[in-house]
């Protein structure tokens, strides 16, 4: 058979290396509105929900019970459920309807009713709604700071650079589990080396993550996963109740935290029960709300390859972000795992959150080259910094980042690496050589770093944990070694743990350690001239990209 030359060329395009599957509702491979999804309904007797979405209470699974008893506002439910879903959808995009009005209505909706509402919206309308429904007025961004070798010197340097670039949260994880304390300490020191108030976390198994937080090595957590079917929850030896208990353990110790979920997780784990990805995700979002958790990392997250393989999958990702904001939760909106070979497609996926703005546009923009990203790669990485800054400039959109100068980056990377070197010496945690400090100042990734003695590091970590080293010890070590500024910054971060002021929906800290949240900086968008607008100083910052022609020099 003779082939078209054009189709030969097209077949070699990067997008055709991606995986796609037709809808398969029986196995959950359907983004929105499976024929097996329930229809909206509610019945309340004696202040208790006895029927929800066509299911009697005696047939509820533990997710249904949790949502019915802890999430849905029964005083609002019957009124909200009687409203026409299309009317609610139109209210979402109506600039004359305030956010708080929508929040009240949605508080009384069941999962199936919420699904029905958002399915009336196309992606442009969802973005319009997101611009109004985002909890915090000012958008922000989060970075992933990891590397293949778990090299703490590189982590400290990368953390310092990303803080300089504007990230307000930074997250690390490990290749070798035992490295977690070193990675957490390096991230903490680097994040406060020049810029102040950046929140940090180390994503590992929950007992270790909680211990790192209690010791003062981290300031927030977000990898506490919830699921949309009972069978998947059980696979993880968890229930909505155990997750709620864990959330209270973090909060009671002054750690900001949010849950994690995402369309496609139940399909990935083989127990979608024939329901659509979005319907199951709505259940996750409502469990998060019912647990009293202030926010959610969602947007398919590590399941994006599955969600993006089905028709309307990327639309479903935007819908889940929007629904979380409709339930008055902070949204860290994914964009954190690579899912496509196509640069066009990955950029289009990110625009859904970038243009309207979310609380955290990325729940993990890779602050390293993707070969170093231990979260399986990010949709954007360190090699995309300039492209991202140009997108902000092209569209006059605040994506949370800013251009930086090469000499400033080198200086702050060296400063962070040197501070870590001195802390290691002061606390007898092992050796960081001058060679490592200098390499970290100029490194792009782990390929540019000297090898560390892994066995010696692991022995030092074990000994450090037995000694009971805490964040206060790090502060003292920094102060003794001449890094009074970083010591003061970390001490201020530890004070936040005591005050608890940042345990609010959508909280970040500014560089003066003031809390900016949905409480004191609520989103007040009501159409043109309202809501967040880029001010003159921020616009000058965004515009000032390298490689531009300055007319004054012509």
C-alpha positions, 0 to 999 in steps of 0.5 A: 500500500502506498502511503501519504508522505504527510501522514508519514511525517505526522506519524513521527510527531512527538504527540503520536508517542503518547498513549491514548485509549477509547472510553471503557466505562466498565474499567473506569477509563472515562473522564466524565459522566460514566453510564454507571455514575449515580444520578443526584438525589438527597433525602434527610430525616431527623437531621441525618442524610438517609439517601444520597445520589440514589443510594439508601444509607444502609447501602452507603460505603464508608466514603458515602457515610463520611461525606454525608455526616461530615461534608454536606451542609444539611441545612443547605442541602435540600435548597441547593439540590432543588436548584437547576444544575445549569443555573448553578453553572451559569452562576459560576461564570456570572461576574455579578455572583459573588464567590461566597454565594457559590460556596454556600450553594455548593456546600449543600450539593452531593457528589453527583450533583456537583458533577452535573453542574461542572459538566455544563461548562467548557474549559473556557468557562471553567477558567472563568469560574476558577478566576473567581473561585480561587481561595487566595487573591494572589496566585503562587507556585511550588517547586520540586527540589530533588536529585538522582543522588539525594545530594544534600549540597545540590538540594540546598543550592537548588532550593536557594535558586528557586526561592530567588525565582519566586517559589513560595513552597518547595518540596523534596523527596528521596531515592533512598528513604534513609536520606530523608532527614538530610534532604529535608534539612538541606531544603530548609537551609537553602530555602531561607538562604536569601529569600524568606518565608518559603514553606518546605516539605519532604514527601516520604511515608507518613510516619517519617514525614510526620517525625521530620515535621515534629523535629522542625525540619519541614513546615508543611505536608501534602502527600496524605492521599485519599481515594474515591472508592472504598476498595482502593482506600482499603488497599492502602490500609486507610479510611477517611477517618484515619486520614482525618486523624493524621491531618489533625496530628499534623495541624496540632503540631503547627504543620500546614498540610493538605491532602492529595488526590487526582482523577485516574488514581482508582483506575490505576489501582484497578478499583474504579467500580465502573465510575467516571474519573471525575465522579470518584475525584469529587468524592475525594475532594469532599472527604478532604473538606469533611476532614477539615483539611484546608487544602488539596493537591489535585490535578491527576498528579501521578495519574495524569498519564491515565487521565490524559489518555481518554477523551476530555481527560485534560478538561476533567483535570481542570474540573477537579481543580475548580471543584476543590475551589468551589468547596472552599479549599486551597488548590495546588493544581498539579502540572507536576508530572510529565505525561506527554512527548509533545511540547505543545500538549504539555503547555496547553495542559498548563495553560488551564491553570496558568491563565486564571491562576490557582493557589499553586499553579504547579504543585511541583514545577521541577527546579532541576532538570527532569533527569533529576526529578524523583517525582517522575519528572515534571510538566515544566522543569529548570530548562523551561524557566525562560520560556515560562517567564516569557509566557508571563510577559507575553500574556501579562499573567502572574505565574508566580515566578520572575526572571533572575540574573546569572550572577545572583543565582551563582551567589545564592547557590554558593551561599546555601551550599556553604551554609550547609557545609558549616552546619554539617561541620558544627553538628558533626553530620559528615563532610561537605567539601569546598569542591562540592560547594563550588560545584553546587554554585554552578551546577545544572544537575547531579551530573555536574556534582562530585560523588558523595560517600553514601554509606558515610551519609547514611551512618551520619543520618542514623546517628543524628536521629538518635541524638534527637537533633531538631530545627533549633540545633540547626539554627544554633549551628548556623548562628555559630558559624556566621550565618546569622541571617539564615539562622534568623530566617529559620527561627522565624519559620519555627515560630510560625509552628507555634503561632499556627497563623499559617494553618489557614486556607491557602496560606503562604508567607511573604518575605516579612513572614506575614501570612497571606491567606484566604482569610486576610487576602480573599479572592474578590474577583467580580469581573474587570477591574476587580480581583488580583491585578498585577501592580506596577512593581510586579509588572516591571519584575515580570517584564525584565527578562534577559536577552531583550533590546533596551532602546536606551542602548541603541 
